[in-house]
Amino acid sequence: MIRKVLIIGGGIGGLSSAIALRRHGIEVDIAEKTREGTVYHVGVVVQANFIRAMAALGIADPAVAMGYPYDGLTFMDLHGKVLNQLYGQKIAGASYPTHLGMTRPALHQLLKRTCEALGAHLMLGTTFRTLTQSDASVHVEFVDGHAADYDLVIGADGIYSQVRREVFGEQYRPEFTGQGTWRYNVPRPPELTASFLAMGPELEFGKCGFIPLSQETGYVWLVQKEPGNPRFPTARLADIFRARLAGCTGMLARLRDQITDPDLVVYRPLESLLMPEPWFRGRILLIGDAAHSTTPHMGQGAAQAVEDAVVVGEVFASDLPLPAQMQEFMRRRYERCKFIVESSLQIGAWELSGSSKNPLAVELTRKMLEVVAAPI
C-alpha cells in the first residue's frame, strides 16, 4: 500500500498530483529546486478536459473564477476574416465553459495554496542527490543533506527531467521541432471575448493569435519557423516580434503595436519528447513533461499534466499491488498522451511545410476535442 510519496518538481503536474494524493489521505512531500517556486508571467489556455480534471481535484470553481472562461475557438486570416470555428463539449458540466484562459502565476498560486491547505509538505530550494530503490521503498538523499524513505517517487520535473536521466539514462532527450513560440501580455480589448488563431500567406510557416487571460489582460502569441534554433538578443525581442507580425491588419495590428518592452517578451524554442512505455522503473514514475512533453499546437500541455495527476490519485490509492498500479497508470495514460504529442507535432510539421495543410489542422484539432472528451 502506498502511504508516503515524494514528488520531484513543483510545477502544474507535481502540485496537482500532490492534491490528488492528499485527497486520498496519502502523505506527500514535494521537492522543488527553485527557492521561490515561481513561474514566468504569461498565461495558459486550456479546454474542458482540464476543467473536468480540476473538478476531480476539487478546485474547478476557483480556477474558472480566477481566469477568463469562454466557449469555442475561432480560426481567421491575418485581417480578421473568420475561416472556421470549433466548439468543444462542456464535459466538466453545463455550468462550466469549454475553454479557459488564465495567467500561469495565478494557476500556480491556486495549486500551491491548495497543496498547503491539504497538508502536503512543500520543500523549496532542494531536489534529490541520489535515488536508491529496494523492494520495499526508495531511499532518497537530498542536496540539502537530509534523507528519507518513500513508497513511491514521482518525477514531475519537466522536459529536462533530472529524474528521467537518473532512472532511464541519457537516451531520451527533448528534440527541437524547428519552430519557436513568442508571447506578450497586453490589456484585453473589450471586444475580444474569446481566443482566436490567425494564419495566412503573409505569415509563412506558422500562425499567431490572442488568448484572453482575465477581464483585464490577455496575450498575443506567435508560433513560427526558426531555422537553426537561433538565440535572440533580449534587447531586440520586441522589435523582432513586431516585425514578424508586420503583415497583420485590424485588431492584430493594434495588438502587435503594443509589443514594446523586450523584457516582457517570452520566447521559447519548441521542443518535444515522448517516452516509450513504460514510464516507470520499480517505484519511480515519470509524469507530465518529464514523460510526454508536447508542443502548444493543441493547447493540451497543462491539461495532460493535470489528467496525469487525477489518475495518480485514483490508481495509487487503490488496493492493487504496486506493479499493477503502475501498469494501470500506463494503460490509462499512454495512448492518450501519445496522440496529443504526435498530433501536435503533425500540425507543426504542416506549418513548417507552408500553409496548404491548414484545413487538415482544423480537422485534427476537432478530433482532439473528441478524444479528450472521453473519460480519463
N, C-alpha and C positions, 0 to 999 in steps of 0.2 A: 504494500500500500504506500502511496506517495503522501508523505507528511510534510516534507521540507524541501523547498525548491530554491535554487539560485537562478536568477535571470541576469544575464550579462548584456547590458545595453538598456538605457533608459529612454528610448525613442517611442514611437507610436506602438509598435508591436510589443516591446518589452513591458511598457506600462499597462497596456491593455491586457496582456497575459497575466500580469500581477493582479489586476482587478478580477479577472475571471477566476483565478485560483483562490483568491481570498473570499470570493462569493461562496466557494465550496469549503471554506474553513482550512485551507492548506496554508502553512506558514511560508512566507515568501521574503527573500532578500533580493534587492536589485542593486547591481554594481554598475555605476555609470562613471566612465573615466574622466569626464569633464567635471570641474568643480561647480560650475554654475548650472549645469543640466538644462541649458537653454538651446533654442533653435533659431535659425535665421528668419528674417522678418516678413517674408512674403506669405502666400497662402496656399491652400489646397482646395481642390474641387472634388466632391465625392458624389456618389449616386446612392440609390435607395438601398442597395445591399449593405453599404457602410452604415446607414442609419438603422437598418434591421440589426446589424451586429452590435451597434451601440445600445440598442434596446435590450439585447440579450445581456449586455454588461450592466444594464440599469441606468444608463446615462444619456439616452437619446434626447430627452426633453431639454436638458441644459445644453447639449451640443447644438441642437437646432436653434435654441434661443440666442446663443452667442454668435451664430453665423447669419448667412443670408439664404433662406430657403426659396426655391423656385422649382418650376416644372419644365422639363424639356431642354433641348439643345438645338440651336439654330445654326445652319451652315449657310454662309453667304459669300459673295465675292468681295474684293477689296474696296468696293464703292458702296456697299450696303444692300445690294440686291440679294434677296433671300433665294437660296438654291434648294434647300431641303430642311426639314425639321424632324427630330426624333423625340418621342415621348416614352419614357420607361414606365414600368408598373409601380404602383405605390405598395410595394411589398412589405414595408415596415408598418403599414396601416393607413387607413383613409385620411387620418389627420396629419400624416407626415408627408413631406414633399418627395419628389423623385430625385432632386438634386439639391446640393447644399455647398455653398462656398463658405470658408472660414479662414481666419488667419492661423498660421501654424503656432505662434506663441499662445494664442487663446486655447487651441486644442490641447497643446502640451500642458498648460496650466490646469485644465479640466481633468486630464488624466492623472497628473501628479497629485492634485488635490484629492481626487477620489482614492488613489492608492493610499495616501496617508490616512484618510478617514477610515479606511478599511483595515488599517494596521499593517500594511506592507512596510518593510524596512528598506528605505532608500539610502544607499551609501554612495555619496558623491565623491569624485576625485580618486576613485580606485577601480581596479579591474583585477583579473586573475594573473598570477605569475605562473602557476602550474595547475594542471588538472590530472589527478591520478585516480583511475577507476578501479573498483573491485566489484565483486558480485553484489555486494550489499549497498555500496554508496560511491559517491565521487568526493574525494578529498581535494579541497581547493585551498591553495596558498595564494594570498592576495599581495599585491605590490606594496601595500601599506604595512605588511608584516604579520597580519593576523591570518588565521586559518580556520576552516570549518568543514564539516561533512554534510552532504546533501543527498537526498534520494534521487534527485533529477537536476540536471543543469540545462538551461535553455540559452542558446546563443542567439540573441536578438540584436547583435552589434553591427548590423548594417552591411552594405555591399562590400566593404573592405574587412570583413569579419576576421578578428583575431581568433575567435573560437574555431571557425572553419579551417583556418591554416593549421591550428594546433591539432585538430582531430583528423582532418582529411588531407593535410599536406598542401603543397603549393599548386597542384594541377588545376584547381578550379579558381579561375580569376575572372573578374568582370572584363568585358570587351567593349571598346569604343565602337559605337554604331555608325559613325560618320556624320552625326548631327549634334547640335547643341541647343540648349534652351535658354532664352532670355526672359526676365521678368522684372516688372517695375510697378510698385504700388502707386495708385493715383486716387483722387477723390472720385466716388462713384457718381456719374451723371444721373440725375433723377430718372431720365427716360430709359436707362439701361437696367432692366429688372430681371434679366436672365443672362446667362453666358452665351457667347457666340464664337464661332470658329470661322475664319475667313481665309480664302485661298484664291489664287488666280495666276495668270501668266506673268503678271508684274512681280510676283514673289516666287521665283523658281525654287524648287527643291525644298518646299516647306509650307508653313501655314502660320497664322497669327490669330489673335483674338482677345477677348476680355472675359474676366471672371469676377463677379461681384463677391465680396467677402463679408460685408456688413452694410448697414444702412449708409454708412459714411464712405467706405473705401472699396476698392477692387484692384485688380492688377491687369496690366497689359502684358501679353506674352507673345513670344515668337519661338517657333522651332524651325531650324533651317540647317542646310548642309554646311559642314565645317571641314573642308578638306585639310587633312594633315593634323587634325586635332590641335588647332592653334591655341596659344595663350595670349590674351589681350591685355594691354596696359590698363590698369584700373582707371587712370585719368581720362581715357578715351572711351570708356564703356558706353556712356550716354550718347556720345556723338555717333558711335558705330551702330547702336541700337536704333536711333532715329533714322540713320541713313538706310538701314535695312528695310524700313517701312516707308521709304520715300514714295512708292507707287500708290499709297493709300489715299483716299479722299474721304470727305464727310466726317463721320464720327471717329473713324480710325485715325484720320489725320489730326483731329483735335486731341485725341488721347496721345498720339505719338509726340505732339509738340510739348506735352507735359513731362517728357523724359529728359530731365535736365541735370540731375545730380548723379555723377558717376559712382559715388559711394553707395548709392541706393539701388544700383543695377545688380541683379543677381544673375550671373551667367554660370551655367554648368554644362560641361560636355556630357552627352548622353551615353551611359554605359549600361550593360545588361548582363545578367547571369542567371542561368537555370541549372541548379544542381541536379544530377541524375538521382534516381531513387537508390537507397533510402537517404533521408536527411538526418540520420542518427547513427551513432555508434555507441552501443551499450546504453549508458544512462545519460548521454548527451545528445540533445536535439537542436537542430537549426530551424529558425522560423524567419518570416519576413524577408527583408532584402538580403540577409545572410544566405538564404537558400534560393530565393526566386525574385531577383531584382528586375523590375520591368521599367520600360521607358514610359513617359507620361501620355502616350497617344490615346489611351483609353481611360485615363483618369482613375486607375484602379490600384495604384501602389498602396495607398493608405488603407483602402477597403480590404485588400487581400491580407494585409498585416493584422487588421482587427478581426477578420474572419479566422485567421490562424489562432488568434487569442481565444476566441469563443470555443473553438474545437479543443484547444489545450485545456481549458477549464472543464469541458464536458468529459473528455477522454481520461485525463489523469485523476479525476475524481471518481472514476468508475472502479468496480471491483475486479476488473480484468488484471491478469499479471502484466508486468511491465512490457515484455516483448509484444504481447497482444495489443497493449495500449499504443505502443509506437507504430505498429502496423495499421491500427485503426486510424491514427492520425494521418498516416500517409495515404490510406485509402480515401479519406475524405478530402484531402487537400491537393494531392499531386496533380491530377488531371486538370482540375480547375485552374490552378496556378500556371500550369504548363500552357494551357490555352491562352491565358492573359498575356504571358511573356511572349509567346510565339506570334500571337495576333498583333500585339503592339509592334513587334519587330517587323512584321509584314507591312503594316501601314507605313512605318518609317522607310522601308525599302522601296515602296511605291513612290513615296515623296522624293527619295533620292534619285529616282529614275525620271522625274518630271511629274506633271500634274494630270496625265492622262488616266491615271487609276483612281482619281478622286471618287467617282461613283462607287467603286468597289470598297473604298474605305468607309463610306457611309453604310453600306450593307454589312460590312464586317462589324462596325460599331453597333448596328442594330442587332446582330447576332449575339454580340457580347452582352447586351442588355437582357436578352432572353436567357443566356447561360447563367448570369449572376442572379437572376430572379429565382432560380431553382434553390431548394434548401441547401444550406451549407453542409 
